[in-house]
């Protein structure tokens, strides 16, 4: 494609217009333009998470204190895992109560819960919040976790952590410790204009970790990673532009 364009000696301005078309759609979407079929819930909020090309769609029902989420992220390998977690005591991974999804040996998607009591201990177990429903799907190079959680009444924000790793079939293998992995954390504001923020209550024994600071993400925080092109617009625009170049010769 590139060699053809240069052989035709096209104006540099046209070549610059084609550059966005070479960007993978997986990195050009905002959460507001995503469609998926695995969840029956209509989510009222979505957030472009600031690392690992991840997204969170969510709805918090204040009347019954439930949080419904659709977490979307690409695993580093086709048999890799992705995880989304709430940390009731800190802003990092240690102490996180996680939902982790991966593709099992039979090809089905599995979602399990883990108490990450420390960086060296990842144990499948019950978690601090009640999981009312959970499932996952894999398509288009991304894993989607759908879940409904029952949270304590006092919460107005939660510390959220997300992560991806190479394999989950024999237990989740360790993820990389690159900056994008280490920065996969933040604060999700469940209730807007809540005034003074109430801290999360302490979890069951064994779910503790160091304290730290995260980035607050609300349902209106869609700036994310700068993914500003809409997939549908690019596809239509690209088709017209290439058709004009190849057929009309402008």
C-alpha positions as CSV (number, residue, x, y, z in Angstrom):
1,X,0.0,0.0,0.0
2,X,2.7,2.5,1.0
3,X,4.9,1.7,-2.0
4,X,1.9,2.2,-4.3
5,X,1.1,5.6,-2.9
6,X,4.7,6.8,-3.2
7,X,5.0,5.4,-6.8
8,X,1.9,7.5,-7.7
9,X,3.7,10.6,-6.3
10,X,0.7,11.7,-4.4
11,X,0.8,15.1,-2.6
12,X,2.2,15.0,0.9
13,X,-1.1,16.4,2.2
14,X,-3.0,13.3,1.0
15,X,-0.4,11.0,2.5
16,X,-0.9,12.8,5.9
17,X,-4.6,12.3,5.6
18,X,-4.1,8.5,5.2
19,X,-1.9,8.2,8.4
20,X,-5.0,7.8,10.7
21,X,-6.2,4.9,8.6
22,X,-3.1,2.9,9.5
23,X,-3.8,3.1,13.2
24,X,-5.4,0.0,14.7
25,X,-9.1,0.5,15.5
26,X,-8.5,-1.1,18.9
27,X,-6.5,2.0,19.8
28,X,-8.7,4.5,18.1
29,X,-12.0,3.9,20.0
30,X,-13.5,5.7,22.9
31,X,-15.7,3.8,25.3
32,X,-18.7,5.8,24.1
33,X,-18.4,4.2,20.6
34,X,-18.1,0.6,21.8
35,X,-20.7,-2.1,21.2
36,X,-20.8,-5.5,22.8
37,X,-23.4,-8.3,23.1
38,X,-22.3,-10.2,26.2
39,X,-24.0,-8.0,28.8
40,X,-27.8,-7.5,29.0
41,X,-27.3,-4.4,31.2
42,X,-27.4,-0.9,29.8
43,X,-24.5,1.0,31.5
44,X,-25.0,4.6,32.4
45,X,-21.3,5.5,32.6
46,X,-18.1,4.6,30.8
47,X,-14.5,5.5,31.3
48,X,-11.4,5.2,29.0
49,X,-8.9,3.8,31.5
50,X,-5.5,5.5,31.3
51,X,-3.4,2.4,30.7
52,X,-3.4,-1.1,29.1
53,X,-5.9,0.0,26.4
54,X,-8.7,-0.8,28.9
55,X,-12.2,0.4,29.3
56,X,-14.9,0.3,32.0
57,X,-18.6,0.5,31.5
58,X,-20.6,0.7,34.7
59,X,-23.8,1.5,36.5
60,X,-24.1,2.1,40.3
61,X,-27.6,1.6,41.8
62,X,-27.7,3.6,45.0
63,X,-31.0,2.1,46.0
64,X,-29.7,-1.5,46.3
65,X,-26.0,-0.7,46.5
66,X,-25.0,-2.7,43.5
67,X,-22.3,-2.0,40.9
68,X,-22.7,-3.6,37.4
69,X,-19.5,-3.5,35.3
70,X,-18.3,-4.4,31.9
71,X,-14.5,-4.4,31.9
72,X,-12.8,-4.6,28.5
73,X,-9.0,-5.1,27.8
74,X,-6.8,-7.0,25.3
75,X,-4.7,-9.8,26.9
76,X,-1.0,-9.8,25.8
77,X,-1.6,-13.3,24.3
78,X,-4.7,-15.2,23.1
79,X,-4.5,-17.5,26.1
80,X,-3.8,-14.6,28.5
81,X,-5.8,-13.2,31.3
82,X,-7.3,-9.8,32.2
83,X,-8.5,-8.7,35.6
84,X,-10.5,-5.9,37.2
85,X,-10.4,-5.4,41.0
86,X,-11.6,-3.3,43.9
87,X,-9.0,-2.7,46.6
88,X,-10.8,-1.8,49.9
89,X,-7.6,-0.7,51.7
90,X,-5.1,0.8,49.3
91,X,-4.6,2.1,45.7
92,X,-2.3,-0.6,44.4
93,X,-2.6,-4.3,43.6
94,X,-1.7,-5.7,47.0
95,X,-5.0,-6.2,48.9
96,X,-7.1,-6.1,45.7
97,X,-10.2,-8.3,45.4
98,X,-10.2,-9.3,41.7
99,X,-12.3,-10.7,39.0
100,X,-10.0,-12.5,36.6
101,X,-11.0,-13.9,33.2
102,X,-9.2,-16.2,30.8
103,X,-9.9,-18.8,28.1
104,X,-9.9,-22.4,29.5
105,X,-8.4,-25.4,27.7
106,X,-11.8,-26.3,26.2
107,X,-12.2,-22.9,24.7
108,X,-14.8,-21.6,27.1
109,X,-14.3,-18.3,29.0
110,X,-13.8,-18.5,32.8
111,X,-14.2,-15.8,35.4
112,X,-12.7,-16.5,38.9
113,X,-12.3,-14.4,42.0
114,X,-8.9,-13.8,43.7
115,X,-7.8,-12.3,46.9
116,X,-4.5,-10.7,46.1
117,X,-3.2,-10.5,49.6
118,X,0.4,-9.7,48.4
119,X,2.3,-9.5,45.2
120,X,3.7,-13.0,45.8
121,X,0.4,-14.5,46.8
122,X,-2.5,-14.8,44.3
123,X,-5.1,-17.1,45.7
124,X,-8.4,-18.1,44.2
125,X,-11.0,-17.5,46.9
126,X,-14.1,-15.5,47.9
127,X,-13.6,-11.8,47.8
128,X,-14.6,-8.9,50.0
129,X,-17.7,-8.0,48.0
130,X,-20.6,-10.3,47.0
131,X,-20.5,-11.3,43.3
132,X,-24.1,-11.6,42.2
133,X,-23.3,-12.5,38.6
134,X,-20.2,-12.9,36.5
135,X,-19.3,-14.0,33.0
136,X,-16.8,-13.2,30.2
137,X,-16.4,-13.3,26.5
138,X,-13.5,-13.1,24.1
139,X,-13.7,-11.7,20.6
140,X,-11.9,-9.1,18.4
141,X,-8.7,-9.6,20.4
142,X,-10.2,-8.4,23.7
143,X,-11.7,-10.0,26.8
144,X,-14.9,-8.6,28.3
145,X,-15.8,-9.3,31.9
146,X,-19.4,-8.7,32.9
147,X,-20.3,-8.7,36.6
148,X,-22.7,-7.4,39.2
149,X,-21.4,-6.7,42.6
150,X,-23.1,-6.0,46.0
151,X,-21.2,-3.3,47.8
152,X,-21.4,-1.9,51.4
153,X,-23.8,1.0,51.9
154,X,-21.2,3.5,53.1
155,X,-19.2,3.6,49.8
156,X,-19.2,6.6,47.5
157,X,-15.9,5.8,45.8
158,X,-13.8,2.6,45.3
159,X,-10.1,2.1,44.5
160,X,-10.1,0.2,41.2
161,X,-7.2,-1.8,39.8
162,X,-6.9,-3.6,36.5
163,X,-4.3,-5.8,34.9
164,X,-3.4,-8.2,32.0
165,X,-1.1,-11.2,32.0
166,X,0.3,-13.9,29.7
167,X,-1.6,-17.0,30.7
168,X,-4.3,-18.1,33.1
169,X,-4.9,-21.8,32.4
170,X,-2.7,-23.1,35.2
171,X,-3.3,-20.2,37.5
172,X,-2.5,-16.6,36.4
173,X,1.1,-16.1,35.5
174,X,2.8,-12.9,36.6
175,X,2.1,-9.8,34.6
176,X,4.9,-7.5,33.4
177,X,6.0,-4.5,35.5
178,X,6.2,-1.9,32.8
179,X,5.0,1.6,33.6
180,X,1.6,0.9,31.9
181,X,1.1,-2.1,34.2
182,X,2.2,-0.2,37.3
183,X,-0.1,2.7,36.5
184,X,-3.2,0.5,36.0
185,X,-5.1,1.9,39.1
186,X,-7.3,4.8,40.1
187,X,-10.4,5.9,42.0
188,X,-13.8,5.3,40.7
189,X,-16.4,7.8,42.0
190,X,-19.7,5.9,42.4
191,X,-21.8,8.9,43.5
192,X,-21.5,12.3,42.0
193,X,-21.4,15.4,44.2
194,X,-21.2,13.2,47.2
195,X,-19.4,15.8,49.3
196,X,-17.0,14.3,51.8
197,X,-15.8,10.9,50.6
198,X,-16.4,8.0,52.9
199,X,-13.5,5.5,53.1
200,X,-14.1,1.9,52.2
201,X,-14.6,-0.4,55.2
202,X,-11.9,-2.8,56.1
203,X,-12.0,-6.2,54.3
204,X,-11.8,-9.6,55.8
205,X,-8.4,-10.6,57.3
206,X,-5.7,-11.3,54.7
207,X,-6.8,-8.7,52.2
208,X,-4.4,-5.8,53.2
209,X,-1.8,-3.9,51.3
210,X,0.3,-0.7,51.3
211,X,-1.4,2.7,50.9
212,X,-1.0,4.9,47.9
213,X,-2.6,7.5,45.7
214,X,-4.5,6.9,42.5
215,X,-6.3,8.9,39.8
216,X,-10.0,9.5,40.2
217,X,-12.2,8.4,37.3
218,X,-15.9,9.2,37.1
219,X,-18.5,8.3,34.5
220,X,-17.9,11.6,32.8
221,X,-14.1,11.1,32.5
222,X,-13.8,9.9,28.9
223,X,-10.6,11.6,28.0
224,X,-8.6,8.5,28.7
225,X,-5.6,7.7,26.5
226,X,-6.3,10.3,23.8
227,X,-8.3,7.9,21.6
228,X,-10.1,10.6,19.6
229,X,-11.1,9.0,16.3
230,X,-14.4,7.3,15.8
231,X,-14.2,3.9,14.1
232,X,-17.3,4.3,11.9
233,X,-16.3,7.7,10.7
234,X,-12.7,6.6,9.9
235,X,-14.0,3.6,7.9
236,X,-16.4,5.7,5.8
237,X,-13.9,8.5,5.4
238,X,-11.1,6.1,4.5
239,X,-13.2,4.4,1.9
240,X,-14.1,7.6,0.1
241,X,-10.5,8.9,0.2
242,X,-9.0,5.7,-1.2
243,X,-11.8,5.4,-3.8
244,X,-11.0,8.9,-5.0
245,X,-7.3,8.2,-5.2
246,X,-7.5,4.8,-7.0
247,X,-10.5,5.5,-9.3
248,X,-10.6,9.2,-9.9
249,X,-6.9,9.8,-9.7
250,X,-7.0,13.0,-7.6
